[in-house]
Amino acid sequence: MPRSVNHVASKAKRTRILKKTKGYFGARKNVWTVAKNTYEKGLTYAYRDRRNKKRTFRALWIQRINAAARLYDMSYSQLMGALHKSGIEINRKVLADLAANNPEAFKAIVEKVK
């Protein structure tokens, strides 16, 4: 009795992954085993870097807040401590945006906590 193989489904799976690897260099785009490995590794990197992106942005916000705070003779840690002590609930993302795009509002916040 001949072996039963669902070639339609396996061919569709290969086609789907090869379409996703379009634009890769060399054998990574058209050789099935290489393309599959590359695609799976890419998914791993994507998962990892969605988390790393959050770290990177937080570090950027802290640098921007620190640079803006030093214009008013405060360090980042002093500013954040004073904000916490005075009960002002404002996150780093908004604070960094104010420091970059609305310096007078940032100055008002610094003057309030001094």
Helices and strands as residue ranges (DSSP letters): H 7-20, G 26-29, H 32-70, H 76-86, H 92-101, H 103-113
